[in-house]
Amino acid sequence: MPIRVLPELLISQIAAGEVVERPASVVKELLENSLDADATQVSIQLEEGGVRRIRIADDGCGIERDELRLALTRHATSKIASLDDLERVASMGFRGEALAAVAAVARVRLTSRTRSARQAYAVHTEQGGDPSEVVPAALAQGTVVEVADLYFNTPARRKFLKSTATEYGHCEEAVRRIALARADVALDLSHDGRQRLRLAAGHETQRLHALLGADFAEHALPVSAQAGPFRLEGRVLPAPMATARQAAQYVFVNGRFVRDRLIAHALRQAYADVLHASRQPGYVLYLDVPPELVDVNVHPAKTEVRFRQPQDIHRLLQQAVERALARTLVASPDRPQSAPFARYAESPPSQAVQLGLGVSQPRAAYFASQTIAKAWRDMPSGEGERAHAAPAASIPDAEQALTRVSAELRRDAEGDLPPLGYALAQLHGIYILAQNAAGLIVVDMHAAHERILYEKLKQGQSGQFASQRLLLPVVLTAGPGEMATLETHAVALAELGFVLGRAGPEQIAVREVPALLAAADVPALLRALLADLAEFPASRVLEAHRDELLATMACHGAVRAHRSLSLPEMNALLREMERVERAGQCNHGRPTWVGWPLAELDRLFLRGR
Amino acid sequence: MLLLKTERDRLLRPLQAVSGIVDKRHTLPILSNVLLERTDGRLTLLATDIELQIQTIAEQTDASEPVALTVSARKFQDILRALPEGEVALQAEDKRLLIRSGKSRFTLQTLPAADYPRMSASTEVAVTVSLAQRHLRRLIGLVQYAMALQDIRYYLNGMLMVVRAGEFRLVATDGHRLAYASMPLPGVSEEIDIILPRKAVLELARLLADNDDPVQLRLGATQAQFNFGSIEFITKLIDGKFPDYDRVIPVGHDRVFALARTTLQAALLRAAILTNERFRGVRMVLSAGTLKLVSNNAEQEEAEELIDVDYHWEPMDIGFNVNYLIDMLSNVAVEMVEISLKDSGSSALFSFPGQDDFKYVVMPMRI
């Protein structure tokens, strides 16, 4: 076959393959256009999962009459004009491809009226994808895009579409992402005539409720951090709330939903310490990066981005999320609860709720606990003192424990009870029973102690990177890419205790290894390091391996079940838990304690009914 | 059919010699058994883990009819151990083994001897050496602690045995330190290098007696056989290239001083208490006339030990994994050890003063 220039329509259809993967991509592209047109109200109507018809109406700035036909042409856009614009693009779209690509594979009708225009005009695609003549039409203000019979002219593509329900699901997800990114825009979505989503502008708590469920909206912890030009806001689900199902995982970079390996890695690392292996983290995060420091022009669908300073982004994300998850029990009630959606100034501050335990609530709120406290205060004081002087050894009898607690309670009469309260007894040598202002606390003592030791070990080790010299250097083969990575990072690695050298054109000799990891499988460790080094800071990768070791040590060092503890020992453990970060979960992500508020216990006994 | 009637201890001791290698958690059930075999009026016990096989002659018997059966090594041994001293009778009965002693009676299940995966002694023997058991035992003791444990460089998980004209050497290393020991071997002209697996080395060290009775070594390319006392010990070898030990043993380290082994060992054991529990670093700070051992841990607790030594060079400061030093010091039974150093970045050489039959090389640690 001779070489030929392809016809315009075919070119557009090829391009459409990338941009218009399924109806959801049409929804995404058109919604982004609406947002770029400063719309405040967008309504989306779908039929048959968007395959039969997609109608998106907005109240944006509209398109001038003369430009209507141009809008349907490939590489025509109002969003950028020069390479300079491209490098700091702030709009969602900029390639000038979307409408043309859609027009190449569907019947498109575009109706629009600008603010200044006296009437609306419409244009539609004719056979062959060319725009028709502009005709007058009726419309208040904004733009309406109707896309009908998607893939009518590319039957092969049509065969790849899934069921109506699946395609609708994808469309809804596309709307969901936009809705989370732009709480300032009112959105409604209907499918086959039935309303599915109705989101008013500005109410982000309501929006979280509607989009991610009440659990997320109520329990997610606020994240807010800034590092240099980068800003991170959002919410993360505390580890005990995580479910096995893939939960809400949304990351927006400059308002654009992205799926990025670097970001995913940073978040996995942040959760690594607290999340059980079978659980999925949940988060909605907004990352603001100066447009010139991020390249969104990686893929037509723009779900991938490239950062100029990936390591800074990684650090910011990991540290901010870790901090949010690590909040200690003692510190959290005092800490100002920053509004997670601070970007929308008009929003009321959200109520971040502590995991089921109302430590942040005033003690007075608990009528029941007050009554008990009063009962204690009425007890003869001498008995309490005696119990205090000689605390019961292992299994204290209940009365003694109560009086002891009452003594301590009185001491704390002015201040609040500690969040985890005071120990009452040990249950079967496995659990510690304690009471706090809210009610009953049950602590898994091994898990709790394990976490405490682990955190201490980690603190003790940080910054210590002794290295063991090798008598027999470990030699491994590496590709040219790996060699280059190594050479760039040689200094950083040496600081961490990894001294490497070139042993041949494709061979690396390891001459020194970090002493902590001396017993590890060096080639495997180094390979893991090499794979991650290009994108993530070397110290992170090493720390992950080190933490694994420390976790094992902590597990062996922690008190075993069936060891009886005295009350002072138990109380010491509780106090320690309040101080230590991430005390809510053991190293394997299992919870270390659960709280039963009196109200819940009352319910068990049908009290107050 | 009566298999044997003898004193309990005359059966238990040989059984203990072979049962050490029986793997309790093996996927092949018959490997947790021990093979009892009577041929030519001798009862032999045999155990194997496929890599390693040990056979002992338990007892001469009057009956000569051949019998062979396998029975659970652990249960057999536990029963014998729990029985009071006295006569024990073994009887083979239709797929069962009957053990009787006094008023006790046990019936154990057996598996057919024909299924037992026994190794046959290789016919390809390159070198035959005879040593006193005590000498081989001592030599193994001098190096075995330096073997690697589950290193991916599989050839380090064992011990190198070298026969050179007139010399017999053992070498072990885990990549961080290396131990070398040698002894003269008159009358042997062949040469061979083999690597014995770790498990075989430890088992051999356990079984060899501290006496002058001979041990016969029959070394081949894939198998080594050791005959001593009533034991025949066969092991497969690790096929691999052991690192060139000559290259890592330093020569010409000029800062050489000797000190009493027990003094250094005791000081290190004390300093070890406050080392970082993971990487166990201890610093040797040398200045004219003194060796100072310094260790500290993550909690910033510190230990300091002073030892007077005949050191008269520039002061230096060198770090080691304290375990590597203690391992060696507690495995050599000598009065004095000699330390040769160059600088804080180079390996240290430990040896016995005035002798060159033991060398221990340790790489320093940057602390």
Interface residues (C-beta under 8 A of the other chain):
Chain A: L457 G460 Q461 Q464 A466 S467 Q468 R469 L470 L471 L472 V474 G497 E512 A515 L516 A518 D521 P523 A524 L549 L550 M553
Chain B: I152 R153 L156 T173 G175 H176 R177 L178 P243 V248 N276 E277 R278 F279 R280 G281 N297 A298 E299 G319 N321 G345 S347 V361 V362 M363 P364 M365 R366 I367
